[in-house]
């Protein structure tokens, strides 16, 4: 049984933590591997911590002797001593979830350290390889969503929300867009601050249209995929990492960034009939089904089974 050791500094729930937890569970599902995790001493242990019910998997923060494989994401590199970063005796799997790993000086300095790098989108892989300083293989494992945890999508006639505006990353813009749509008579739910995930998913299942306001550059914007799986029409500007599943006019509407363009796309979606939107909703639904957590797990475990061969390759 191979032991894969993870590391986290958990202060509050974020999507990045959830994706690392998915990979933790992928390892635990394998008959050939098991997972352990170290936390920083100041990590928060509340119900929002996905590992809250798995305290038996937690090991001492200084104990690396158990590891047959180290799994790092983002700033987890700092948990290793400098000499281990530079020449680890065990394979390092490095999950790259966003573009900041190649842009921020504090993160970019880790790229020359040898690792098997897993990118959540092909756009990230292209950027990582383009940096020209990466040691080790770079592989795309498309980020998957947990279809089993989603509420069932409602039929169009049972949706009691016309639109949700998801704008925690751009709250002022979100408030402005929601206000304009509400003044036009639409039933609008504004999300301009973090809310409980289960409540948000339930609301998304009740909405005819979801307007997403991601950052300009995101690794893989999964809320848009979740909206597609829940049967809503998605309005989402380009954020680079969504290009492989957000295709304008096919799976969603992709307006230019800016209030006027986003409002126009939202109004187009809200004014269209169910029959007019049926092909887009069907394509979006199929796209979301193809990007399941099951598919992500299958691909990752294939890589994990070959980890020593990949680690030895130059």
C-alpha positions in Angstrom: 0.0 0.0 0.0 1.5 3.3 -1.1 1.0 6.3 1.2 0.3 9.7 -0.4 0.9 12.6 2.0 -1.0 15.8 1.4 -0.5 19.2 3.2 -2.9 22.0 3.8 -3.2 25.4 5.6 -6.9 25.7 6.1 -8.2 29.1 7.2 -11.6 29.2 5.5 -13.4 27.2 2.8 -12.3 27.9 -0.7 -12.7 26.1 -4.0 -9.0 25.2 -4.0 -9.4 23.3 -0.8 -12.4 21.4 -2.2 -10.4 20.3 -5.2 -7.5 19.1 -3.1 -10.0 17.2 -1.0 -11.4 15.6 -4.1 -7.9 14.3 -4.9 -7.5 13.1 -1.3 -10.7 11.1 -1.8 -9.4 9.8 -5.1 -6.4 8.3 -3.3 -8.6 6.9 -0.6 -10.8 5.1 -3.2 -7.8 3.2 -4.6 -7.0 -0.3 -3.4 -3.3 0.4 -4.1 -2.9 3.7 -2.3 -3.9 5.4 0.9 -3.9 9.1 1.9 -2.6 11.0 4.9 -2.6 14.7 5.5 -0.6 17.3 7.5 -2.0 20.6 8.5 -0.4 23.8 9.6 -0.7 24.3 13.4 -3.1 27.3 13.0 -5.4 25.5 10.6 -9.1 25.9 11.4 -11.2 22.8 12.4 -14.8 23.7 11.8 -17.5 22.0 9.8 -16.4 24.0 6.7 -13.1 22.0 6.7 -13.7 19.0 4.4 -11.3 16.9 6.5 -13.3 17.6 9.7 -14.7 14.1 9.9 -11.4 12.4 8.9 -9.2 13.3 11.8 -7.8 9.7 11.8 -6.0 10.5 8.5 -4.1 13.5 9.9 -0.4 13.1 10.8 2.0 15.3 12.6 3.0 18.4 10.6 6.7 17.5 10.7 6.3 13.8 9.8 7.3 13.1 6.1 8.8 9.6 6.8 5.4 7.9 5.9 5.3 9.4 2.4 5.8 7.2 -0.7 4.4 10.2 -2.7 4.0 13.9 -1.7 1.0 15.8 -3.0 1.3 19.5 -3.1 -0.9 22.3 -4.4 -0.2 26.0 -4.5 1.7 27.3 -1.4 2.0 23.7 0.0 5.6 23.8 -1.4 6.5 25.9 1.6 5.8 22.9 3.9 8.9 21.2 2.6 12.4 22.0 3.7 14.5 23.7 1.0 16.7 20.7 0.4 13.6 18.4 0.0 12.1 20.9 -2.5 15.3 20.8 -4.5 15.9 17.1 -4.5 13.1 15.1 -3.0 13.8 11.4 -2.4 10.1 10.6 -3.1 7.9 11.6 -6.1 6.1 14.9 -5.8 2.8 15.4 -7.5 2.0 19.1 -7.9 -1.6 20.1 -8.7 -1.7 23.4 -10.4 -5.2 25.0 -10.1 -4.6 28.6 -11.3 -2.4 30.9 -13.3 -0.8 32.5 -10.2 1.6 29.6 -10.0 3.3 31.0 -13.1 2.7 34.7 -12.5 3.4 35.4 -8.9 7.1 35.6 -8.0 6.4 33.8 -4.7 4.9 30.9 -6.5 6.9 30.9 -9.8 10.0 30.1 -7.8 8.7 26.6 -7.2 8.4 25.7 -10.9 12.1 24.7 -11.4 11.7 22.1 -8.6 11.1 18.6 -10.0 7.5 17.4 -9.9 4.8 15.6 -11.8 2.6 18.6 -12.5 -1.2 18.1 -13.0 -3.0 21.0 -14.6 -6.8 21.4 -14.2 -7.2 22.8 -17.7 -5.3 22.6 -21.0 -4.9 26.4 -20.8 -2.9 26.1 -17.6 -0.7 23.3 -19.1 0.1 25.5 -22.1 1.1 28.4 -19.7 3.2 26.1 -17.4 5.1 24.6 -20.3 5.5 28.0 -21.9 7.3 29.2 -18.8 10.3 27.2 -19.9 11.6 26.5 -16.4 9.6 23.4 -15.4 11.3 20.2 -14.4 9.3 17.1 -14.8 6.2 16.0 -16.8 3.2 18.3 -17.2 -0.2 16.6 -17.7 -3.7 18.0 -18.0 -6.4 16.3 -15.8 -9.5 18.3 -16.5 -11.2 19.4 -13.3 -14.3 17.5 -12.6 -17.4 18.3 -10.7 -19.2 16.1 -8.2 -22.4 15.3 -10.0 -23.7 13.1 -7.2 -23.7 16.0 -4.7 -25.8 18.2 -6.9 -29.5 18.6 -6.4 -31.7 17.3 -9.2 -32.4 20.0 -11.8 -35.9 21.2 -12.0 -38.0 21.3 -15.2 -38.1 24.7 -16.8 -41.7 25.3 -15.7 -40.9 24.7 -12.0 -38.0 27.1 -11.8 -39.1 30.0 -9.5 -36.0 32.1 -10.1 -35.4 33.9 -13.4 -31.7 34.6 -12.7 -28.9 34.2 -10.2 -26.0 36.7 -10.4 -22.9 35.0 -9.0 -20.6 37.9 -8.2 -18.6 37.3 -5.0 -15.5 38.2 -7.0 -17.0 41.4 -8.5 -19.6 42.4 -5.9 -20.2 46.0 -7.2 -20.7 44.8 -10.8 -22.9 42.0 -9.6 -25.1 44.4 -7.6 -25.5 46.7 -10.5 -26.4 43.9 -12.9 -28.9 42.4 -10.5 -30.5 45.7 -9.8 -31.0 46.4 -13.5 -32.5 43.0 -14.1 -34.8 43.3 -11.1 -36.0 46.7 -12.2 -37.0 45.0 -15.5 -39.3 42.7 -13.5 -37.2 39.6 -13.4 -37.0 37.4 -10.2 -33.3 37.8 -9.4 -31.1 36.4 -6.6 -27.9 38.3 -6.0 -24.9 36.5 -4.6 -22.3 39.1 -3.7 -20.8 37.4 -0.6 -20.0 33.8 0.2 -23.0 31.6 1.1 -23.3 28.0 2.1 -22.5 25.8 -0.8 -25.6 23.6 -0.4 -27.8 26.6 -0.4 -26.2 28.0 -3.5 -26.5 24.8 -5.4 -30.1 24.5 -4.5 -30.7 28.0 -5.7 -28.8 27.3 -8.9 -31.1 24.3 -9.6 -34.1 26.7 -9.3 -32.8 29.4 -11.8 -33.5 29.6 -15.5 -30.3 31.6 -16.1 -27.1 32.0 -14.1 -24.8 35.0 -14.7 -21.2 34.3 -13.6 -18.6 36.9 -12.9 -15.2 35.2 -12.6 -11.8 36.8 -12.4 -10.3 37.6 -15.8 -7.9 34.6 -15.4 -9.0 31.4 -13.6 -7.7 27.9 -13.9 -11.0 26.1 -14.3 -14.1 28.0 -13.4 -16.3 25.1 -12.1 -19.4 27.0 -11.0 -20.2 27.5 -14.7 -20.0 23.7 -15.2 -22.2 23.1 -12.1 -24.8 25.5 -13.5 -24.7 23.6 -16.8 -25.3 20.3 -14.9 -28.2 21.9 -13.1 -29.9 22.8 -16.4 -29.6 26.6 -16.2 -28.5 28.7 -19.2 -25.1 30.1 -18.4 -23.9 33.6 -19.1 -20.1 33.7 -18.4 -17.4 36.0 -19.8 -14.1 34.4 -20.9 -11.7 33.7 -18.0 -9.2 31.7 -20.0 -9.5 28.5 -18.0 -13.2 28.1 -19.1 -12.6 28.0 -22.8 -12.6 24.3 -23.2 -16.2 24.0 -21.9 -17.7 27.4 -22.3 -18.3 27.8 -26.0 -20.3 30.9 -27.0 -23.6 30.0 -28.6 -23.1 26.2 -28.1 -22.9 25.6 -24.3 -23.4 29.1 -23.0 -23.3 32.8 -23.8 -19.9 34.4 -23.5 -20.3 38.2 -23.5 -17.3 40.6 -23.4 -16.4 41.8 -19.9 -18.4 44.9 -18.9 -21.8 45.6 -17.6 -23.5 46.5 -20.8 -22.4 43.3 -22.7 -23.2 41.0 -19.7 -26.6 42.6 -19.2 -27.4 42.2 -22.9 -26.5 38.5 -22.9 -28.6 38.0 -19.7 -31.6 39.6 -21.3 -31.2 37.5 -24.4 -31.2 34.4 -22.4 -34.1 35.5 -20.2 -36.3 36.6 -23.1 -35.7 33.4 -25.2 -38.3 30.6 -25.1 -37.6 27.2 -23.6 -37.6 25.7 -27.1 -35.1 28.2 -28.4 -32.7 27.5 -25.5 -33.2 23.7 -25.6 -30.2 22.9 -27.8 -27.8 25.0 -25.8 -29.0 23.6 -22.5 -28.6 20.0 -23.9 -25.1 20.7 -25.1 -24.2 22.3 -21.8 -25.6 19.3 -19.9 -23.6 16.8 -21.9 -20.5 18.9 -21.5 -20.9 18.8 -17.7 -21.5 15.1 -17.6 -18.3 14.5 -19.5 -16.4 16.5 -16.8 -17.4 14.4 -13.8 -15.4 13.7 -10.7 -15.5 10.1 -11.7 -13.6 10.9 -14.9 -11.1 13.0 -13.0 -10.5 10.2 -10.5 -10.0 7.6 -13.2 -7.4 9.7 -15.0 -5.5 10.6 -11.8 -5.3 7.1 -10.5 -3.9 6.0 -13.8 -1.1 8.6 -13.3 -0.7 7.6 -9.7 -0.2 4.0 -10.6 2.6 5.1 -13.0 4.1 7.7 -10.6 7.5 6.1 -10.2 8.0 5.7 -14.0 6.9 9.3 -14.5 9.2 10.5 -11.7 12.1 8.7 -13.3 11.5 10.2 -16.7 13.3 13.3 -17.8 
